[in-house]
C-alpha cells in the first residue's frame, strides 16, 4: 500500500473512531469518551493517536510496511540529501491501545558508506528516544484536538 493510500485509509479509520466516540459517550468510568473510542474501537487495532503520530514522524522516509492491525511501521533506508554518506532505517511499534508513554517503541539501524559499500554503524540512544518523544508529543496534541 503506498503512502497516499495508507494515509487516506488511516484518516478514514480516524473519522470512524471519532464518530463512534459520540456513541460511547454514555459509559467510561471517568475516562473521556474520545479516549475510550481511540482505545477500544478496533478499526486499526492500536491507539489511533499514536498510529497517526508515528506515521507523521517517519513520513520523511519511504515506507516498506505499515501494519495498522499489528501496529508496526517499517521504513526503507533513507539518506539525508545533506549527508548522502549515511542512511537510516526505522521500525516503529505501537504496543497498546491506550495512549501511554510505554506504548511506542522505535528501533533504528544506521549505515555509513565506506569505499562504496554500506557498513553498519551505531545509533545513539538519544536519537531513538527523541523520535519516541516526538511521536508521543504529537499523539497527545492529536488527542487534545479531538477532545476539544
Secondary structure, DSSP 8 states (H G I E B T S, - for coil): --HHHHHHHHHHHHHHHHHHHHHTTT-STTS-HHHHHHHH--SSSS-HHHHHHHHHHTTTS-EEEEETTTTEEEE--B--TT-TTEEEEEEEEE--SS--GGGEEEEEEEEEEETTEEEEE---HHHHHHHHHHHHHHHHHHHHHHH-
